[in-house]
Amino acid sequence: MGCFSMFSSGRGCDCSCANTNNPSPRNFTIMSALQIGEWVVAKINYPNCTNFSGMKLLVFRGITLAELSSQGSIDPHFDENGFAPFARFEPTEAGHAAALLLVRKHA
């Protein structure tokens, strides 16, 4: 669940409390990624976001690892009008297991 500020642009942040920084879509490092069929499970670090040390576990559908790697901007928020993750999981071992379960079930 994200946070929301009445005076923001209306988009909640990917972090769980108001004291964390919103992840910058252009400031990221793909730490690891796994392609299973049309799905990619990616662990991405956003250094300006402090929740979970900036780690996000994102699942994308309909892209390749090469397409993910070539993105100049990856926003971890859901967006129906652009490049966005299909799902997002807590960046823990349990979250990674859940992401893989989702992907393997639908691959």
Secondary structure, DSSP 8 states (H G I E B T S, - for coil): -----TTS-S---SSSSTTS----TTS-EEEEEEEETTEEEEEEE-TT--GGGGEEEEEEES--HHHHHT-S----S--TTSS--SEEE-SSHHHHHHHHHHHHHH-
